Amino acid sequence: MMEVDPNGNIVREHRDPLAHHDQHHLDNGELLYTTVEGLEPAKGACVLGGIPETEAPDGKVYADCIKHVSPSGELLWSWKAIDHLDPKKFKLQPHYPREHWPLINSVYPLADGNILASLRSVSAVVIISRQTGEIIWHLDSTVVAQQHCASELEDGSILVFDNGTFRHHESATYSRVIQVSRENKSIVWEYRDPHPMTFFTPFMGGAQRLRGGNTLITEAAFGRIFEVTEKGEMVFEYVNPDFADYSGLDAKEIEGYFGYPANALFRAYKYAPEQIPWLHPN
């Protein structure tokens, strides 16, 4: 994980071989990110659900942690899923391997100091108390399904890319973006395609609320980025034209993930010109 200047020079760097999925570089140089720890057999057995006998190759269940470190790498705060999640309430869905629980794919610092996290393999978005580590808000699998990219909006509501894999009580798969009230968990805004099944990514995905109210959406598996208005009208669309695979990168563990050339994008962001003046100095 690193911060670089406009010339590509590394300003600061933090290494964690078990870090995965998401990180936030705070304005003061501190870093909030997701990582994992291997559980001892007794604790691993407490993790419920998933496909039987699909632990990691070393026989362990790896459980998520969140770490907050200083610019020099000093640990300032940490949170462990195994210490604060009820395994009965946060069971792995039956279609997922037991090697990774609950698979935090986004972590976000809230304005009130607490932590927002998306837990993919249990289909949950939660708010973690920074003070106690306990779960103080829980959006469950009756609303979201294998979701990604949970973030806080200016009014305190939560924006989520809801992938839609294994959605409750629906056989047709489709993705959507939802804005959820923290007060009562109602959906106050939603985007889905007029032909819902034509907008779908089974993994990854992103949503960014822009200045002026539009939303930038990443349909990750198909390399598609598009922007919609509050009324759902599309005003911008881009499809990544570059296809590649993971061969030749000395990463055998992921070479077979895409057994074909793909144009997938994990997440995209849009920046106003004044946010990146160094890109077009003239």
C-alpha positions as CSV (number, residue, x, y, z in Angstrom):
1,M,0.0,0.0,0.0
2,M,1.6,3.3,-1.1
3,E,1.1,6.9,-1.7
4,V,2.9,8.4,-4.7
5,D,3.4,11.9,-5.9
6,P,2.5,13.2,-9.5
7,N,5.9,12.1,-10.7
8,G,5.5,8.6,-9.5
9,N,7.8,8.9,-6.5
10,I,6.8,6.9,-3.4
11,V,5.9,9.3,-0.6
12,R,5.1,6.6,2.0
13,E,4.5,2.8,2.0
14,H,3.1,0.2,4.3
15,R,3.5,-3.5,3.8
16,D,1.3,-6.3,5.1
17,P,1.5,-9.6,3.2
18,L,-2.1,-10.5,4.3
19,A,-3.7,-7.2,3.4
20,H,-6.5,-7.5,0.9
21,H,-9.3,-5.7,-1.0
22,D,-9.5,-2.2,0.5
23,Q,-7.5,0.7,2.1
24,H,-8.1,4.3,3.0
25,H,-5.2,6.8,3.0
26,L,-6.3,9.5,5.4
27,D,-5.4,13.1,5.0
28,N,-2.9,13.0,7.9
29,G,-1.0,10.1,6.3
30,E,-2.6,7.4,8.4
31,L,-3.9,4.3,6.8
32,L,-7.1,2.2,7.5
33,Y,-7.1,-1.2,5.8
34,T,-8.3,-4.8,5.8
35,T,-6.2,-7.8,6.4
36,V,-6.6,-11.4,7.8
37,E,-5.4,-13.7,10.5
38,G,-5.3,-17.5,10.5
39,L,-7.5,-19.0,13.3
40,E,-6.6,-21.8,15.6
41,P,-8.6,-25.0,14.9
42,A,-11.0,-24.4,17.8
43,K,-11.8,-20.8,16.7
44,G,-12.0,-21.9,13.1
45,A,-14.6,-24.5,14.0
46,C,-16.8,-21.7,15.4
47,V,-17.2,-20.2,12.0
48,L,-20.4,-21.6,10.6
49,G,-21.7,-22.3,7.1
50,G,-19.8,-22.5,3.8
51,I,-18.9,-25.5,1.7
52,P,-17.7,-28.3,4.0
53,E,-13.9,-29.0,4.0
54,T,-13.0,-26.0,2.0
55,E,-10.6,-24.4,4.5
56,A,-7.3,-22.9,3.2
57,P,-4.6,-25.3,2.0
58,D,-3.0,-25.1,5.5
59,G,-6.3,-26.3,7.0
60,K,-7.1,-22.9,8.6
61,V,-10.0,-20.5,8.4
62,Y,-8.7,-17.0,7.8
63,A,-10.7,-14.3,9.5
64,D,-10.8,-10.6,8.7
65,C,-9.1,-7.9,10.7
66,I,-9.1,-4.1,10.3
67,K,-6.1,-2.1,11.1
68,H,-5.4,1.6,11.5
69,V,-1.7,2.5,11.3
70,S,0.3,5.7,11.6
71,P,2.4,7.1,8.7
72,S,5.4,5.2,10.2
73,G,3.4,1.9,10.5
74,E,2.7,2.1,14.2
75,L,-0.6,0.2,15.0
76,L,-3.1,2.8,16.3
77,W,-6.3,0.6,16.4
78,S,-7.3,-2.8,15.3
79,W,-10.5,-4.9,15.1
80,K,-10.9,-8.7,14.7
81,A,-14.0,-10.4,13.3
82,I,-13.6,-13.4,15.4
83,D,-13.7,-11.3,18.6
84,H,-16.8,-9.2,17.7
85,L,-19.0,-11.1,15.1
86,D,-21.5,-13.6,16.3
87,P,-20.9,-16.7,14.1
88,K,-24.5,-17.7,14.3
89,K,-25.7,-14.3,13.0
90,F,-22.9,-14.0,10.4
91,K,-22.8,-17.4,8.9
92,L,-21.0,-18.0,5.6
93,Q,-23.5,-18.5,2.9
94,P,-23.6,-22.1,1.7
95,H,-22.0,-21.4,-1.7
96,Y,-18.7,-20.1,-0.3
97,P,-15.5,-21.7,0.7
98,R,-14.6,-21.7,4.4
99,E,-11.1,-20.4,3.8
100,H,-12.0,-16.7,4.3
101,W,-14.6,-15.3,6.7
102,P,-16.5,-12.9,6.4
103,L,-14.5,-11.4,3.5
104,I,-14.5,-7.7,4.1
105,N,-14.3,-6.1,0.7
106,S,-14.6,-2.4,1.7
107,V,-13.8,-0.4,4.8
108,Y,-14.7,3.3,5.3
109,P,-14.1,5.8,8.1
110,L,-17.4,7.5,9.1
111,A,-17.8,11.1,10.0
112,D,-18.7,10.1,13.6
113,G,-15.5,8.2,14.0
114,N,-16.9,4.7,13.6
115,I,-16.1,2.3,10.9
116,L,-18.3,1.1,8.0
117,A,-17.6,-2.3,6.5
118,S,-19.0,-4.5,3.7
119,L,-18.9,-8.2,4.5
120,R,-19.3,-10.0,1.2
121,S,-19.5,-13.8,2.0
122,V,-22.2,-13.2,4.7
123,S,-24.1,-10.5,2.7
124,A,-23.9,-7.8,5.4
125,V,-23.0,-4.1,5.7
126,V,-22.1,-3.2,9.3
127,I,-21.0,-0.2,11.4
128,I,-18.4,-1.0,14.0
129,S,-18.0,1.1,17.1
130,R,-14.5,2.5,17.2
131,Q,-14.7,2.6,21.0
132,T,-16.0,-0.9,21.8
133,G,-15.5,-2.9,18.5
134,E,-19.2,-4.0,18.7
135,I,-21.6,-4.0,15.8
136,I,-23.9,-1.0,16.2
137,W,-25.7,-1.2,12.8
138,H,-26.4,-4.2,10.6
139,L,-27.9,-4.3,7.1
140,D,-28.5,-8.0,6.5
141,S,-29.0,-10.4,3.6
142,T,-32.7,-9.6,3.3
143,V,-31.5,-6.3,1.7
144,V,-28.1,-6.9,0.2
145,A,-26.5,-9.8,-1.6
146,Q,-22.7,-10.2,-2.0
147,Q,-22.4,-6.4,-2.0
148,H,-19.3,-4.1,-2.3
149,C,-18.1,-0.5,-1.9
150,A,-20.2,0.8,1.1
151,S,-19.6,4.5,1.7
152,E,-21.1,7.4,3.7
153,L,-22.9,10.3,1.9
154,E,-23.0,13.9,3.2
155,D,-26.4,13.3,4.8
156,G,-25.2,10.3,6.7
157,S,-26.9,7.7,4.6
158,I,-25.1,4.7,3.2
159,L,-24.4,4.1,-0.6
160,V,-23.9,0.4,-1.5
161,F,-23.1,-1.5,-4.7
162,D,-25.5,-4.5,-4.3
163,N,-24.2,-7.3,-6.6
164,G,-27.2,-9.5,-6.3
165,T,-25.6,-12.9,-6.3
166,F,-27.8,-15.4,-4.2
167,R,-30.4,-12.7,-3.6
168,H,-33.3,-13.8,-1.3
169,H,-36.5,-14.9,-3.0
170,E,-35.4,-14.1,-6.5
171,S,-34.1,-16.4,-9.2
172,A,-33.0,-13.8,-11.7
173,T,-29.6,-12.2,-11.0
174,Y,-29.2,-8.4,-11.3
175,S,-27.1,-5.7,-9.7
176,R,-28.2,-2.4,-8.3
177,V,-26.9,0.6,-6.4
178,I,-28.9,1.6,-3.3
179,Q,-28.8,4.5,-0.9
180,V,-29.9,3.4,2.6
181,S,-31.1,5.5,5.5
182,R,-29.1,4.8,8.7
183,E,-32.1,5.7,10.8
184,N,-34.5,3.0,9.6
185,K,-32.6,1.1,6.9
186,S,-35.1,2.0,4.2
187,I,-33.9,2.4,0.6
188,V,-34.2,6.1,-0.2
189,W,-32.7,5.8,-3.7
190,E,-32.0,3.0,-6.1
191,Y,-30.6,2.5,-9.5
192,R,-31.1,-0.7,-11.5
193,D,-31.2,-1.1,-15.3
194,P,-34.6,-0.8,-17.0
195,H,-33.8,-4.3,-18.1
196,P,-32.4,-5.5,-14.7
197,M,-30.5,-8.6,-15.8
198,T,-28.4,-6.5,-18.3
199,F,-26.7,-4.8,-15.5
200,F,-24.9,-7.4,-13.3
201,T,-21.5,-8.3,-12.0
202,P,-21.2,-11.3,-9.7
203,F,-18.1,-10.0,-8.0
204,M,-16.4,-6.6,-7.4
205,G,-18.2,-3.4,-8.3
206,G,-18.3,0.2,-7.2
207,A,-20.5,3.3,-6.7
208,Q,-19.5,6.9,-6.1
209,R,-21.9,9.8,-5.4
210,L,-20.6,12.8,-7.3
211,R,-21.0,16.5,-6.7
212,G,-24.3,17.5,-8.1
213,G,-26.0,14.3,-7.3
214,N,-25.0,11.9,-10.1
215,T,-23.6,8.5,-9.3
216,L,-20.6,6.8,-11.0
217,I,-21.0,3.0,-11.2
218,T,-18.5,0.3,-11.9
219,E,-19.9,-2.9,-13.5
220,A,-16.6,-4.6,-12.6
221,A,-16.6,-8.0,-14.3
222,F,-17.4,-6.5,-17.7
223,G,-15.0,-3.5,-17.4
224,R,-17.9,-1.0,-17.7
225,I,-18.1,2.4,-16.0
226,F,-21.1,4.6,-16.4
227,E,-22.7,7.7,-14.7
228,V,-26.4,8.1,-14.0
229,T,-28.5,11.1,-12.8
230,E,-30.7,11.0,-9.8
231,K,-33.6,9.9,-12.1
232,G,-31.5,7.1,-13.5
233,E,-30.7,8.6,-16.9
234,M,-27.3,7.6,-18.2
235,V,-25.0,10.5,-19.1
236,F,-21.6,8.8,-19.5
237,E,-20.4,5.3,-20.4
238,Y,-17.0,3.7,-20.9
239,V,-16.0,0.1,-21.5
240,N,-12.4,-0.9,-20.9
241,P,-11.1,-2.0,-24.3
242,D,-8.0,-3.8,-22.8
243,F,-8.2,-7.5,-22.1
244,A,-5.5,-9.4,-20.2
245,D,-4.9,-12.4,-17.9
246,Y,-2.7,-13.0,-14.9
247,S,-0.1,-15.2,-16.6
248,G,3.6,-14.2,-16.3
249,L,3.1,-12.2,-13.1
250,D,4.6,-14.7,-10.7
251,A,1.2,-15.0,-9.0
252,K,0.2,-18.7,-9.5
253,E,-2.5,-18.5,-6.9
254,I,-4.5,-16.2,-9.1
255,E,-3.5,-17.2,-12.6
256,G,-6.5,-19.5,-12.9
257,Y,-9.0,-17.0,-11.5
258,F,-9.6,-15.7,-15.0
259,G,-9.0,-18.6,-17.3
260,Y,-9.5,-16.2,-20.2
261,P,-8.5,-12.7,-21.1
262,A,-10.7,-10.2,-19.2
263,N,-11.2,-6.5,-19.0
264,A,-12.5,-6.4,-15.4
265,L,-12.1,-3.4,-13.2
266,F,-12.2,-3.5,-9.5
267,R,-13.5,0.0,-8.8
268,A,-13.4,3.4,-10.6
269,Y,-13.5,7.0,-9.3
270,K,-14.2,10.3,-11.0
271,Y,-12.3,13.4,-10.1
272,A,-13.0,17.1,-10.9
273,P,-10.2,19.0,-12.6
274,E,-9.5,21.1,-9.5
275,Q,-8.8,17.9,-7.6
276,I,-6.0,16.8,-9.9
277,P,-4.5,20.1,-11.1
278,W,-1.1,18.4,-11.7
279,L,-2.5,16.2,-14.4
280,H,-3.2,19.1,-16.7
281,P,-1.1,21.9,-15.4
282,N,-1.8,24.2,-18.4
